[in-house]
Amino acid sequence: MSGGMGKMMKQLQKVQEQMNNLQKELAERELEATSGGGAVKAVANGKKELVSLKLSPDIIDDEDPEMLEDMIIAAVNEVMKKVDDMTAEEMQKITGGMNLPPGLF
């Protein structure tokens, strides 16, 4: 293996180790999103698992369940987007300007 290739492999190993550590750290983080002016609150962890869903009692309307369903979907989708954004931002910090193929790690 040439010197340049060996150096690149060491850099990739370091990046992989950092990414593994980051994935563990991100899995423990929790993010939240709300909809309906805060009437619905969804909390997810960095593994994209919904860990909490809170509904304000005054938004539960037997006459309009679709509105509540829409607010729940909006809050869950928003919190999942926040997890994706956080993960991408943290991974960018590690990889810097390296153009790594998708799915490498």
RALIN-V143610 format. One record per residue. N is the residue number from 1. RES is the residue in three letters. NEAR is the number of other C-alpha atoms within 8 Angstrom. Layout:
N_RES_NEAR + N_RES_NEAR
//
This chain:
1_MET_4 + 2_SER_5 + 3_GLY_6 + 4_GLY_6 + 5_MET_8 + 6_GLY_9 + 7_LYS_8 + 8_MET_8 + 9_MET_8 + 10_LYS_8 + 11_GLN_8 + 12_LEU_8 + 13_GLN_8 + 14_LYS_8 + 15_VAL_10 + 16_GLN_9 + 17_GLU_8 + 18_GLN_9 + 19_MET_11 + 20_ASN_8 + 21_ASN_8 + 22_LEU_10 + 23_GLN_8 + 24_LYS_8 + 25_GLU_8 + 26_LEU_11 + 27_ALA_9 + 28_GLU_8 + 29_ARG_8 + 30_GLU_8 + 31_LEU_11 + 32_GLU_9 + 33_ALA_11 + 34_THR_12 + 35_SER_12 + 36_GLY_7 + 37_GLY_6 + 38_GLY_7 + 39_ALA_11 + 40_VAL_15 + 41_LYS_14 + 42_ALA_16 + 43_VAL_14 + 44_ALA_16 + 45_ASN_15 + 46_GLY_13 + 47_LYS_7 + 48_LYS_8 + 49_GLU_7 + 50_LEU_10 + 51_VAL_8 + 52_SER_8 + 53_LEU_9 + 54_LYS_8 + 55_LEU_9 + 56_SER_8 + 57_PRO_5 + 58_ASP_5 + 59_ILE_8 + 60_ILE_9 + 61_ASP_8 + 62_ASP_5 + 63_GLU_4 + 64_ASP_7 + 65_PRO_9 + 66_GLU_6 + 67_MET_7 + 68_LEU_11 + 69_GLU_8 + 70_ASP_8 + 71_MET_11 + 72_ILE_11 + 73_ILE_8 + 74_ALA_9 + 75_ALA_14 + 76_VAL_12 + 77_ASN_8 + 78_GLU_10 + 79_VAL_14 + 80_MET_10 + 81_LYS_8 + 82_LYS_9 + 83_VAL_13 + 84_ASP_8 + 85_ASP_8 + 86_MET_8 + 87_THR_10 + 88_ALA_8 + 89_GLU_8 + 90_GLU_9 + 91_MET_10 + 92_GLN_9 + 93_LYS_7 + 94_ILE_9 + 95_THR_10 + 96_GLY_6 + 97_GLY_5 + 98_MET_5 + 99_ASN_5 + 100_LEU_6 + 101_PRO_5 + 102_PRO_5 + 103_GLY_4 + 104_LEU_5 + 105_PHE_5
//
